[in-house]
């Protein structure tokens, strides 16, 4: 029995299509594995930072935490959060991420802000280093063991009721809004 020329062409074309599908499936699987491995690596780093934060947070003291309207310097007229960090541990902290919550009388969160307090801010005269990434790689100021560091953070999206209470002469605890003047802080991640 002689195989017709047309049947032979159909067999070769279908074999080639099946081969191409198998190759593309294999390439897709390899690309998927690479993407997942990168995702797992980033997830591992994130979880490690959370564990570091949970463990080493007891050695980081956040004191003099205060929200106010800045009265001088380049930050004048802006609502800010300020405070002092102290590293009571034995490691140099190169990166720190904290969350500050502004609470009402019942302890409910009205506003929260997450930021890196060891990055230089414009309005603090105690920080002489400026963030200039084109001159050097990292803009964070390391916090060495037994060292204190003041910080300021502008509240960019501060709700109007909090900003108006910060502007008021009577202070936030005597204002007529929901904010009771209470602040709570939490360390989210620490890098060494």
N, C-alpha and C positions, 0 to 999 in steps of 0.2 A: 504494500500500500504506500503510495507516494503521498508525502505531506505537501499540501498545497502551499504555494508561496504566500498567500494571504494569511493562512493560519500560522505560518512560521513568523511572520511580521507581528501578528497579534500576540503571540507567545513571548517574543523578545520585548515588545513594548510593555506588556503587563509585568514581565519579570523586572524590567528596569524601573517601572513605577513602584513595585513592591520593594525593591532594593532602596530606592530613594526615600520611601516612607520609613523604612527601618533605620536608615542613616540619620534622617531628620529627627526621629524619635530618640535615638541614642544621643544626639547632640543636644536636644531639648532636655533630656534627663541630666546630662552632665552640667548644663547651665543652671538647671534647677538646684542641683546639689551644691554648686558654688554659691548661689544666692542664699540658700538655707544655711550653709556653714558660716557665711558672713553675718547673717541674722542671729545665729546662735552665739557667735563671738561677741556681738554687740550686746546681746541679752546677758551674757555672762559678765561682761564688764559693768553693765548697769547694776546687776544684782550684787556684784562685788563692792561697788561703791555704796550701795545701800547697807550692806553688812558692815563695811568700814565705818559708815556714819553711825550705825546703831552701836557699834563697839566703842569707837573713839569719841563719840559725842559727849561722853561723861568727862572727858578731859578738855573740852572746849566750853568756856564760860562766856555767856552773852549777858552783859550787864548794862545798866543805864539805858535800857531800851526805851525810846521816847519818840512820839510822833508830834511834829510841830510845823509851823509855817516858818520858813527860813527868813531871817530879817536882814542878812548881810551877805556880801560876796556874790558870785555869779549865780547862785541858786536863789537869790532874794525873790520872795513872793511865791515860791513853790512849796507845796507840802512835801515834807521829807520824813524819813525814819532815820534815826541815828542811834548809835550805841557803841559799845566797846567789846571787842573780842579778846579773850585771853586763852592762850594755849597752855594748859597745865600738864600736858603730857610730855613725852620724850621724843616725839617725832616732829619734823618740819612739815607743816601743812601748806601745800602749794595751791590747792583748790578747795573751795568751800561753797556749798550751795545751801542757803537757808530760806525758810518760809516764815513770814511774819503775818499774823492774823490780827485784825482789829475786831474786837468782840463787843457785843451789846451787853446790857445788864444781866441777861440770862445766860451768857456765855456762847451765844450763837455768833457765827462768823458773818460780819457785815462786808468785809473786804479783806483780801489777802494778796500778798505780793511775794514772789519768789525771785531771789537775786543772789549774786556773788558779792559778799561784803568785802572781800579782800582785793577787789578791783578798784583802782584809784577813782575817786570822785572829784568833781570840780571844786566844790565849795569847802573842802577841808584843808586847812593850812598845815595840819600835822602830816599830811601825805605829800611828800615833795616829788614823788615819782608821777609822771603823767603817762597815760596810755598812748603809746606811739608804736603801733605794730610794725611800721616800716623801719623802725630802728632796732627793735629786738623782738623775739618771738612771743614771749609770754607777757601779758600785762597784769597778771595777778601778783600781788605782793605776798611773798611767803611769810608765814607766821611761825617763828622759831619757838622752841620750848621756853616757857616762862616769859613770853613776850606778850605785850598787849598792843592792840591796834584799834583805833577809833574808825568808825565807818559812817557813811551817809548814803542814803538812797532816795532819789526823787520818786515820788508817787505819781507816775505818769497818768494813769487812768483813775485817779482818786475820785470817788463819788462826791457829788456836790455837797451833800449833808455833812460829810467828814471834813471837807475843805472849809466849809463855812464855820464849823465848830473850831477848827484850828486857827482861823482868822479872828475869831471872837476873843475879846479881852478876858472874858470870864473863864476860859479854858474848857476843855472837852468834858470834864466831869460835871460841870454846872450848865452845860448847853441844853437846848431844848430838843435836840435830835436823838436818834437811837443809839449813837455811839457813846459808850460809857467811859471811854478813855482807857480801856483795858487792852493790853497787847499780849500776845502769846507767840513764842518762837519755837521753831523746830528745825533741826539740822537734817537735810535731805541726803547730801552726799559729801564725802571728804576724799581728797586726793593727796597723795604723799609724793 
